[in-house]
Structures are given as C-alpha cells and as structure tokens.
C-alpha cells in the first residue's frame, strides 16, 4: 500500500521534476526514473518500492497531463 505520506512525496517529486524529463521517457522508463528518484530521497523497502511502481503506473496519464499543462504554461509565458 502506498501511504498518504508517500503519495505527497511522490507528487512533490513530480512537480519538482523538469517537464522535459517527464515527457521524454517511455512509460516503463519514467516509472523506473521516478521510483529511483523517490528512493534517493526516502528509504523504502522492496515491497513499498513495488507498491510505488504500481501506483505510478496507474497515474502515468495524470503525470503526463500535468507535465503537458506545465509545458504549455511555460511556453505561453515566454
């Protein structure tokens, strides 16, 4: 199970990651990238890492939509 605290940390990580990074990876690579970055910030066991992996996979469309929105806002502000 992904705890509420893990969710908050993950979404903060997504928000702090550059848009180009979020948009450049294939799905499986993006999941691995986010899990690796999360684990660098927070010590989690193998089961939590698998749960986080599954959670990220289920949220990939949302992650990509948020990144695309941020990208369009950034381009609009130039």
N, C-alpha and C positions, 0 to 999 in steps of 0.2 A: 504494500500500500504506500502511495505517495502521501506524505503528511502535508498538512497545510503550510508548515514552515518550508518544506522542500519546494512546494509549488511557488511560494512567494520568492524564494531564492532563484528558482528557475526562471520565472518571468522577469525578475530584475536582471538576470543574466542575458535573457533575450533582448531586453530593452537596451542594455549597455553594449551589445554586440553590434558592430557596424552592419548596416543594411546590406552592403555588397557581399559581406561574408555570409549572411543568412540566405541570400538569393543565389549565390554561386554554386553551392553544393547540391548534389543529388540527395534524395531523401535519406537513404541509409547513411551517407557520409555526414549529413547535417545532424542526424541523431547522435552518431558517434562523437562528432565535434562538441555538441552541447553536453553530452554526458561527461566527456573528458574535461571540459572547462568546469563543469559543476564539481567534479571530483577533485579538481585542483583547488577549489575554494572550500570544499566541505568534505570531510572524511565520511564516506558511506560504505557499508558492506556490499558484498556481491549481490545479495537479494534486493537491497534498495536500488542498486545500480540497474538491475533488470527491470524493476518496477518503474524506475525513472525512464528507462529506454522505452518501455511500452507506453507510458504516459506521453512522452514526447512524440512518439509515432502517431498517437491518436490526435495530437494537437498540431501536427505539421501544417494542415491547411490554414489554421488560425495564425500560426507563426509566420507563414509566408504572406498571408493577407496583411498582417500588421507591418511586416517589413516592406511590402509593396506600398502601403499607405505612407509609411515614413519616407520612403524613397520619393514618392510624388510630392509630398510636402517639402522635402529638402530641395527638389528640383524647382518647385514653384517659388521658393524664397530667394532664388538667385537672380 
